[in-house]
């Protein structure tokens, strides 16, 4: 994205963020753009998922006010409250293809580093799935971390991060948040967040991981219309409980701290520091589940996880570990034993 074009978009969004009506002229002046180009700019912003009402004659506004992410506010909170390791860098991007990809391409000398983005144009989940990333509706965050040697329990890292993220959601009132192996945060049967971990390195040598976490904050039905599975948002779940929505920058700070805490504890103690937390949050224990992928189709009873984070599946009287890799899990209807 050209810096000049990015600057025009950012200035226009800053003006629209209040939710108040803006004339086409004021937007054009703010964005340092010709009025004839404004329609193209508005179309681009709508393409990012911004719910912009109006037209060049009546003016424009967001359907609801928006709290934009502020790197200084997020970093300042972390500096005041984090114990132990702190990020060397923390950036908030207006837009990027993928926060994970941004850190995979970043200099490892800056690790640990954290990137948030208001919108991802090519966000991704496990097994190559696209991640729905409308502008300003959710949190899209990645943390890069370098290990001196390859952690023997690295496959369990997504579970450890999931525990920290679920505990964060519990702390703001979503105490019915649970974890679906290996990387989904759920409320009931609906997904509220997910984790993607990508690594670089060779077994036995140094290892660098990028941990991506996405949490649905206030995504609307229109913004999430392309999703092919049930989903929910922090805002919707808190509203149902009569609990006010926390500030978005406060949640971003809490998420950054949760990721730092998870990586710090995992580096010290491995998955052992998270096994009790996982057991308390496991949404699939005792459920009939179906495992698909890697040429296999297995149905059995989920019996928790082992010390490496593998799913323990009881099928035909035999209990076996299932490693996440390229497999997926589905909970069968009426699967509670």
C-alpha positions as CSV (number, residue, x, y, z in Angstrom):
1,X,0.0,0.0,0.0
2,X,1.4,3.4,-1.0
3,X,2.2,5.6,2.1
4,X,0.3,8.5,0.5
5,X,-2.8,6.5,-0.1
6,X,-2.6,5.0,3.3
7,X,-2.4,8.5,4.8
8,X,-5.5,9.6,3.0
9,X,-7.4,6.6,4.2
10,X,-6.2,7.2,7.8
11,X,-7.2,10.8,7.8
12,X,-10.7,10.1,6.4
13,X,-11.2,7.3,9.0
14,X,-10.1,9.6,11.8
15,X,-12.8,12.1,10.8
16,X,-15.5,9.5,10.4
17,X,-14.7,7.6,13.7
18,X,-16.9,9.9,15.8
19,X,-20.0,8.6,14.0
20,X,-21.1,12.2,13.2
21,X,-22.1,13.3,9.7
22,X,-19.3,14.7,7.6
23,X,-19.8,16.6,4.4
24,X,-18.1,15.4,1.3
25,X,-16.1,18.6,1.2
26,X,-14.8,18.2,4.7
27,X,-13.8,14.6,4.1
28,X,-12.0,15.6,0.8
29,X,-10.1,18.4,2.6
30,X,-9.2,16.1,5.6
31,X,-8.0,13.4,3.3
32,X,-6.1,15.9,1.1
33,X,-8.0,14.5,-1.8
34,X,-9.8,15.8,-4.8
35,X,-13.6,15.7,-4.4
36,X,-13.8,13.7,-7.6
37,X,-11.6,11.0,-6.0
38,X,-13.6,10.8,-2.8
39,X,-16.1,8.3,-4.1
40,X,-13.2,5.9,-4.9
41,X,-11.8,6.4,-1.4
42,X,-15.2,5.8,0.3
43,X,-15.7,2.6,-1.9
44,X,-12.3,1.4,-0.7
45,X,-13.2,1.9,2.9
46,X,-16.5,0.1,2.5
47,X,-14.5,-2.7,0.9
48,X,-12.6,-3.0,4.2
49,X,-15.9,-3.6,6.0
50,X,-16.6,-0.1,7.3
51,X,-20.3,0.5,7.5
52,X,-20.4,4.0,5.9
53,X,-23.8,5.6,5.3
54,X,-24.6,8.4,2.9
55,X,-23.3,9.7,-0.4
56,X,-21.5,12.7,-1.9
57,X,-24.7,14.8,-1.8
58,X,-25.8,14.2,1.8
59,X,-22.4,13.5,3.4
60,X,-21.1,10.4,5.1
61,X,-21.0,8.9,8.5
62,X,-20.2,5.6,10.2
63,X,-23.3,3.6,11.3
64,X,-21.8,3.7,14.8
65,X,-18.9,5.5,16.4
66,X,-15.6,3.6,16.5
67,X,-12.7,3.5,18.9
68,X,-9.5,3.3,16.8
69,X,-6.5,1.4,18.2
70,X,-3.7,3.6,19.6
71,X,-0.2,2.1,19.8
72,X,0.9,4.5,22.5
73,X,-2.1,3.8,24.7
74,X,-1.6,0.0,24.3
75,X,2.1,0.1,24.9
76,X,1.8,2.5,27.9
77,X,-0.6,0.1,29.6
78,X,1.8,-2.9,29.0
79,X,4.8,-0.9,30.3
80,X,2.9,-0.1,33.6
81,X,1.5,-3.5,34.3
82,X,3.5,-6.3,32.6
83,X,5.9,-8.3,34.8
84,X,8.9,-10.0,33.3
85,X,9.4,-9.7,29.5
86,X,8.0,-6.8,27.6
87,X,7.8,-6.3,23.8
88,X,10.7,-4.6,22.1
89,X,8.2,-3.2,19.5
90,X,4.5,-2.7,19.4
91,X,2.9,-1.4,16.2
92,X,-0.7,-0.6,15.1
93,X,-1.2,-0.8,11.4
94,X,-4.1,0.7,9.5
95,X,-4.1,-2.3,7.2
96,X,-2.0,-5.2,6.3
97,X,-2.3,-8.5,4.5
98,X,-1.9,-10.5,7.6
99,X,-0.4,-9.6,11.0
100,X,1.2,-13.0,11.2
101,X,2.8,-12.5,7.8
102,X,4.0,-9.1,8.8
103,X,5.9,-10.6,11.7
104,X,7.2,-13.6,9.8
105,X,8.8,-11.0,7.5
106,X,10.1,-8.9,10.4
107,X,13.7,-8.9,11.9
108,X,13.9,-11.5,14.7
109,X,16.3,-9.2,16.5
110,X,13.2,-7.2,17.5
111,X,11.5,-10.1,19.2
112,X,9.4,-10.2,21.1
113,X,7.3,-7.8,19.0
114,X,3.6,-7.3,18.7
115,X,1.5,-6.1,15.7
116,X,-2.1,-5.1,15.7
117,X,-4.0,-4.1,12.5
118,X,-7.4,-2.5,12.1
119,X,-8.0,-4.6,9.0
120,X,-6.4,-7.6,7.4
121,X,-6.8,-8.0,3.6
122,X,-5.6,-11.6,3.7
123,X,-6.1,-12.8,7.2
124,X,-5.7,-16.6,7.6
125,X,-6.6,-19.4,10.0
126,X,-5.6,-23.0,10.3
127,X,-5.3,-25.2,7.3
128,X,-5.3,-22.3,4.9
129,X,-8.7,-21.0,5.8
130,X,-9.4,-17.2,5.3
131,X,-10.0,-15.2,8.5
132,X,-12.8,-12.6,8.3
133,X,-11.2,-9.3,9.2
134,X,-13.5,-6.3,8.7
135,X,-12.1,-2.9,9.7
136,X,-12.2,-2.0,13.4
137,X,-14.7,-4.7,14.3
138,X,-12.4,-7.1,16.0
139,X,-8.9,-7.5,17.4
140,X,-6.2,-8.9,15.0
141,X,-3.0,-9.3,16.9
142,X,0.3,-11.2,16.4
143,X,3.3,-11.8,18.7
144,X,6.7,-13.1,17.5
145,X,8.9,-14.9,19.9
146,X,12.3,-16.5,19.5
147,X,13.3,-19.6,21.5
148,X,17.0,-20.5,21.8
149,X,16.1,-24.2,21.1
150,X,13.1,-25.9,19.6
151,X,10.6,-26.4,22.5
152,X,9.8,-30.2,22.8
153,X,6.1,-29.4,23.5
154,X,5.7,-26.8,20.7
155,X,2.5,-28.4,19.4
156,X,0.9,-27.6,22.7
157,X,1.6,-23.9,22.4
158,X,-1.7,-23.1,20.7
159,X,-3.5,-24.7,23.7
160,X,-1.5,-22.7,26.2
161,X,-2.3,-19.5,24.3
162,X,-5.9,-20.5,24.2
163,X,-6.0,-20.9,27.9
164,X,-4.6,-17.3,28.4
165,X,-7.0,-15.8,25.9
166,X,-10.0,-17.6,27.4
167,X,-9.1,-16.4,30.9
168,X,-8.9,-12.9,29.5
169,X,-12.5,-13.2,28.3
170,X,-13.6,-14.7,31.6
171,X,-12.1,-11.6,33.3
172,X,-14.4,-9.2,31.4
173,X,-17.5,-11.3,32.2
174,X,-17.6,-14.0,29.5
175,X,-17.3,-16.8,32.0
176,X,-18.9,-19.3,29.7
177,X,-16.0,-19.1,27.2
178,X,-14.6,-22.5,26.5
179,X,-11.8,-24.0,24.3
180,X,-12.3,-26.4,21.4
181,X,-9.2,-28.3,20.6
182,X,-6.8,-27.3,19.2
183,X,-7.3,-23.5,18.8
184,X,-10.9,-22.2,18.9
185,X,-12.4,-20.0,21.6
186,X,-16.2,-20.6,21.8
187,X,-19.3,-19.5,23.7
188,X,-21.7,-22.4,23.4
189,X,-21.5,-23.6,19.9
190,X,-20.4,-20.3,18.4
191,X,-16.8,-19.2,17.7
192,X,-15.7,-16.0,19.4
193,X,-12.0,-16.2,18.6
194,X,-9.1,-18.3,17.3
195,X,-5.4,-18.8,17.3
196,X,-2.9,-19.5,14.5
197,X,0.7,-20.4,15.3
198,X,3.4,-20.5,12.6
199,X,7.0,-21.4,13.2
200,X,10.4,-21.2,11.5
201,X,13.5,-23.2,12.4
202,X,14.9,-26.7,12.5
203,X,14.2,-29.4,15.2
204,X,17.0,-29.2,17.8
205,X,18.0,-25.7,16.8
206,X,16.7,-22.2,17.4
207,X,13.0,-21.7,16.8
208,X,10.9,-18.6,16.0
209,X,7.2,-18.6,16.4
210,X,4.5,-16.1,15.4
211,X,1.3,-16.4,17.4
212,X,-1.7,-14.9,15.9
213,X,-4.9,-14.3,17.9
214,X,-8.2,-13.0,16.6
215,X,-11.1,-12.1,18.8
216,X,-14.6,-11.0,17.5
217,X,-15.4,-7.8,19.4
218,X,-18.3,-6.1,17.6
219,X,-18.6,-7.7,14.2
220,X,-22.1,-7.2,12.7
221,X,-24.1,-9.8,10.8
222,X,-23.4,-8.0,7.6
223,X,-19.6,-8.0,8.2
224,X,-19.6,-11.7,9.2
225,X,-22.0,-12.8,6.5
226,X,-19.4,-14.9,4.6
227,X,-18.6,-17.1,7.6
228,X,-19.5,-20.8,7.2
229,X,-19.8,-21.6,10.9
230,X,-21.7,-20.2,13.9
231,X,-20.0,-17.2,15.5
232,X,-20.6,-14.6,18.1
233,X,-18.9,-11.4,19.5
234,X,-17.8,-10.0,22.8
235,X,-20.3,-7.2,22.4
236,X,-23.2,-9.5,21.7
237,X,-22.4,-11.8,24.6
238,X,-21.9,-9.0,27.1
239,X,-25.0,-7.2,26.0
240,X,-27.0,-10.4,26.7
241,X,-25.6,-10.4,30.2
242,X,-26.3,-6.7,30.7
243,X,-22.5,-6.0,31.0
244,X,-21.0,-2.9,29.4
245,X,-18.5,-3.3,26.6
246,X,-14.9,-2.5,27.7
247,X,-12.8,0.0,25.8
248,X,-11.3,-1.5,22.7
249,X,-7.7,-0.2,23.5
250,X,-8.1,-1.7,27.0
251,X,-9.0,-5.1,25.5
252,X,-6.1,-4.8,23.0
253,X,-3.7,-4.2,25.9
254,X,-5.1,-7.1,27.8
255,X,-4.7,-9.4,24.8
256,X,-1.1,-8.3,24.3
257,X,-0.5,-9.1,28.0
258,X,-2.2,-12.5,27.7
259,X,0.0,-13.4,24.8
260,X,3.2,-12.2,26.5
261,X,2.2,-14.1,29.7
262,X,1.5,-17.3,27.8
263,X,4.8,-17.3,25.9
264,X,6.8,-16.4,29.0
265,X,5.3,-19.1,31.1
266,X,5.5,-21.6,28.2
267,X,9.2,-20.8,27.8
268,X,9.8,-21.5,31.5
269,X,7.5,-24.5,32.2
270,X,6.1,-25.8,28.9
271,X,2.5,-27.0,28.8
272,X,2.6,-28.2,32.4
273,X,1.8,-24.6,33.5
274,X,-1.5,-24.7,31.5
275,X,-2.8,-28.3,31.8
276,X,-5.1,-27.5,34.7
277,X,-6.4,-24.4,32.9
278,X,-7.1,-26.4,29.7
279,X,-8.9,-29.2,31.6
280,X,-11.2,-26.5,33.2
281,X,-12.0,-24.9,29.9
282,X,-12.1,-28.0,27.6
283,X,-15.4,-27.8,25.6
284,X,-15.0,-31.3,24.1
285,X,-14.2,-33.5,27.0
286,X,-16.7,-36.5,27.0
287,X,-18.1,-35.5,23.7
288,X,-18.4,-37.7,20.6
289,X,-16.2,-36.0,18.0
290,X,-15.1,-36.7,14.5
291,X,-11.6,-36.2,13.3
292,X,-11.0,-35.4,9.6
293,X,-7.9,-34.8,7.6
294,X,-4.6,-36.4,6.6
295,X,-6.5,-39.1,4.9
296,X,-8.2,-40.2,8.1
297,X,-11.8,-40.2,9.4
298,X,-12.1,-41.3,13.0
299,X,-15.0,-40.9,15.4
300,X,-14.6,-41.4,19.1
301,X,-14.9,-39.9,22.6
302,X,-12.7,-36.9,23.4
303,X,-10.9,-37.7,26.7
304,X,-8.8,-34.5,27.2
305,X,-5.2,-33.9,26.0
306,X,-1.8,-35.4,26.8
307,X,1.3,-33.6,28.0
308,X,2.2,-32.6,24.4
309,X,-1.3,-31.2,23.7
310,X,-2.5,-34.1,21.6
311,X,-6.1,-34.9,21.8
312,X,-6.8,-38.2,23.5
313,X,-9.5,-40.0,21.5
314,X,-11.2,-43.2,22.6
315,X,-12.4,-45.2,19.6
316,X,-13.4,-48.8,19.6
317,X,-12.1,-49.3,23.1
318,X,-8.7,-47.9,22.3
319,X,-7.4,-44.5,23.5
320,X,-5.0,-42.9,21.0
321,X,-3.3,-39.4,20.7
322,X,-4.4,-37.3,17.8
323,X,-1.9,-34.5,16.9
324,X,-3.4,-31.3,15.5
325,X,-1.2,-31.0,12.3
326,X,-3.6,-30.9,9.4
327,X,-6.6,-32.5,11.0
328,X,-9.8,-30.8,12.2
329,X,-12.4,-31.8,14.8
330,X,-16.2,-31.7,14.6
331,X,-18.4,-32.3,17.7
332,X,-21.1,-34.7,16.7
333,X,-24.8,-33.7,17.5
334,X,-25.9,-34.9,20.9
335,X,-22.4,-35.9,21.5
336,X,-22.4,-35.7,25.3
337,X,-21.9,-39.2,26.7
